[in-house]
Amino acid sequence: MNNHIKIKADLDRGIFWSLFATIMFGTADTLLQFLSQHENVSAVWFLSTRTFFAGIILLIIGAFMYRRHFFDIFKSIQSIVYLVLYALLGICVNFLASYLSVQYGNSASMSILQYLSPLFVLLIMVIVQRRAPSLIDVIVFIMAMIGIFLVLTKGNFSKLSISTTALMWGIGAGFGQALYLICPVPLTKKHYPQILILGWGLIISSVAFNLKQPIWVNPPKINLALVLTISCVVLFGTIISFMCFLKAAKYVTSQIMSLTAAFEPITVFILSFIFFNLQVNFIEVLGAVIVLAAIITLQICHSRANN
């Protein structure tokens, strides 16, 4: 009986921390809309700033937690290559595409498009492994495309509700998120601490962004709103959310954590409705529900197949 109570308590803790992390991600996505559309902050300058400060803070935390293993990832040429790929293809592509999709469209549409990342992971695996997709994969793909079509047209099938530019960057955000999930897998299999993988990845990404747009060159007009917004994105959208996911991973499986990710676009829709007067109709809500159902179905089926 006591063991049953402990298992339930651990499950509740894991779901709580995973949900909290997901809500933090959704909040950060909404803040990106404020930054890109109301503060007129260039994408690369913002990303130079975000990756630098988030990377430094995570590495400081990682140094206290894993002092003896702080530089282990650099002792192998193969690990360095994987880390650089993770930084450039995963973090840089995902962060840049997400910001530009929000800048040219809105955070709600971007979050739905980015949530398609499991489909992109599936497509990449199908291509790499040279295998035919299963029937459930095809059904889920069709469901997701129908849902996206309804979200992006809002029932008016003659035109999109966002610009083509926002749509393309949104798709890029989903693809970048898929790479963000795939690229660090070889590093995690070698049991490098995840907080150090992300911290070093962010620093390498920061170097790449700062080569294009250094933080100190042509910065935007600094005001209190800008400082607070960037600080919230760095703290809540990168550091606190990641630490919460690490805490959740102690109590629940990756399957449960992936299912709670559905609350990220839901959070963005709610916050966009409150703060940006986002107008949604039944068709758009129906499309979002279909997308969420499709991705959750995909996660459940593949998790069961791997067990």
N, C-alpha and C positions, 0 to 999 in steps of 0.2 A: 504493500500500500504506500509506504513512504517512498519507495523507488518510483512508483507511478506519479506521485505528487511532484517529485524532483524533476522527472522528465517533462511534465506539463509546465512546470515553472521555467525550465530552461527553454522550452518551445516559446512560451510567452515572452521571455526576455529577448530571444533571438528575433522574433517577429517585430517586437517593439523597436529594437535598434536598427533593423533592416528598413522598417517603414520610416523611421526618423531620418535615416540617411537618404532615402529616396525623396522624401519631402524637402530636404535640404537641397538636393540636386534640382528639384522643380522650382524652388524659390530662386536659386541662382540663375536658372534659365530665364525666369521672369525679369530679374534684375538686368540681364543682358539687353532686354528690350529697352529699358530705361536708359542704359548707357549708350547704346548704339543709335537710338532715335531721338533722345532728349538732351544728351550731353555732347553729342557730336564727337565721339571719341573714335579715332581710327582703329581698325581691327588689329593691325600688327603692333601698334604702341600698347594697346590694352593687353594683348597676349604676351608681349615682352614683359610687362609688369606682372601679370597674373602668374605666369610660369616661374619667374624669378623668385618672387616672394613666397609662393606656395612651396617651391622646391627647397628653398633655404630653410623654411620652418619645418618641413617634413624631415629634412636631413638632420636638423638639430634634435628633433624628437627621436629619430632613428638612432642617432649617435648615443643617446642615453639608454635606449632600449637594447641596442645590439652593438655595443662599442667594439667588441672583438671581431665582429664580422663586417665592420663599416665599409671596408674596401675590398671585400672578398670577390665581388662581382667583376672587378678589374684584373683579377689574377688569371683569367682565361680569355684568350682572343675571341673564342666563339661566343662567350657571354657578352663581351663588349659589342660584338656585331649585333647580337640580338637586342641589346639595350639601345643601341643607336637606331635600329629599325623601329623599335617600340616608340622611341622619342619622336622620330621624324614621320613615320607612317601612321602611328597610332595617335599620339598626343597632338602633334602639330596639325595633322589633317582634320581630326575631330574638332579640336578647339576652333580652328580657323573657319571651317565650314559651318559650324554651329553659329558662330558670331555673325557671319555674313548672311546666313539664312534668316536670322532674326532681324538684322539690319535692313534687309530688303523685303522682309515679310513680317512675321510676328512669331513670338515665342511658342504660341500654341501649336501652330502648324509645324514648326521646327521640331518640337518635342514628339509629335506623332510620327514624323518622318524618321527621326533618329531612333525611335522605338522599334523600327523595322530592322535594326541591326542583327537580331538573330536570323532573319531571312538572308541577309548578306553573308553571315557566317556559314549558313547552310549552303549557299551558292558557291562560296569559296571552297568549302570542303568537297562538294560534288565535283568541282573542276579539278582540284588538286588530287583527289583520290580516284578520279575518273570512274565514278559510279553513277548509275541512274538514280534520280530522286524517287523516294517511295510515294505511294498513293497519298498518304497523309501529308507529305511535303507539298505535293501539287495542290491539294485541297486548301491547305493553309495559305499557300502563296496566292491562290485565286481569291480567297477570302480577304486577305490583306490588301490586295490591289483594289477590290471592290470598295473596301472601307476607306482607303486613301482617296479613291475617286470621289466618293460621297463627301469626304471632309474638304477636299480641295475645290469642289464645285458648289457645295451647299445646296445641291438640288437643281442648280441652273447649269445644265449640261453643255451650254453653249460657250462657257468661259470659266476660267479658273478664278478662285477667290484670292489668290496671291499671284505675284509676278512669276514669270518663267525663271528669272534669275534666282528668286527665293526658293523656288521648287528645286532647281538644280543643286543649289548649295545645301538644301535640306536633305536631298538624296546623298550628297557628299558627306553630310554629317552622319547619316546612318551607316554609310560605308566606312567612314573613319572610326565610328564606334565599334564596328565589327573588327577592324584592324587593331583597335585599342584593346579588344578582348583576346584576339588571337596572338598578337606579337609577344606578349610577356609570358605565354604558356611555357616555352622552353626554360625560361628563367625560374618560374615558380616550381617547375619539376626538379630543378637543381636545389630547391629549398633555400633560395635566397629570400630574406625577409621582404615581404610585399611592400612595406613602408619605404624600404630603401630602394626597391625597384622603381616605385613611383617617384620618390624624391630625386634620384639620379636622372630618371627619364625627364622630369620637369626641368632640371637644370640644363640638360642637353638641349631640350626644346627651347629654353630661354636663350641659350647661345645662338641658336638658329634664328629666332625671331629678332634678337638684338643686333645681329649682323645686318638685318634688313632695316630695322627701325630701333635704334638704341633708346632706352628709356629717357635719357637726358636730352635727346635731340627733338626739337619741335613738339614738346609735350602739349596736351590740351590745356585750356585755362583751368587751373586748379581751384576748386571750391569745395565746400564742406560736403555737398551732395555727392560729388565725384569721389572724394576720399572715402566716404562711408559706403558707397555702393561697391567700389572696387574691393574694399576691406571685407565686405560681406560675401562677395563672390569668392574671394581667396579663402576666407575662413570657413564659411558654410558650404560653398559649392565644391571645395577641393579638400580642405584639411579635416574639418569636423565630420563631413559626410564619409570620407574614407576611413577615419578612425572608428566611426560607428559601424561601418561594414565589417571591419576587422573584428570588432566586438561581437557582432551578430554571427560571424562565422564560427565562433566558439560554441554556439548553442544550436544552430540550425544548418541544414544542408544548403548547398548552392541552388538546388531546385526551388526551395522556399524563398530564398533571397531573390532569385530571378523572377518569381511570381509577384513579389512585392514591388518590383520595378514598374509595374503597371500604374502605380500611384504617382509616378513622376509626371506623365502627361496630364493626369487628372488634376494634380496640384497646379500645374501651369494653367490649365483651363480655368480653374477656380480663381486664381490670383489675377489672371488677365481679365476676367469678367469684372472683378472688384476694382482693379486699379487702372485698367486700360479700356474699360467699357467695351470689352469684346462682345460682339453680337453673334450669337449662335442660334441655329434653328434645329428642328427635330432631325432633319436629314444629316446635318453635320454631327450631331450627337450620336445618331445611329451609326454613322461611318466610324467614329472614334471607338464605339463599343465593339464593332465588328473587328477592327484592327487589334484591339486589346484581346478579344476572344481568340483571334487567330494566333497571336504570338504566345499567349498562355497555353493554348492547345499544343503548339509546337514544342514548347519547353517541357510540358508534362510528358508528351509521347516520347521525346528523345531521352528524357531522364529515365523513364521506365525501360526503354530499350537498352540503356547502358548499365542498368542494375541487374 
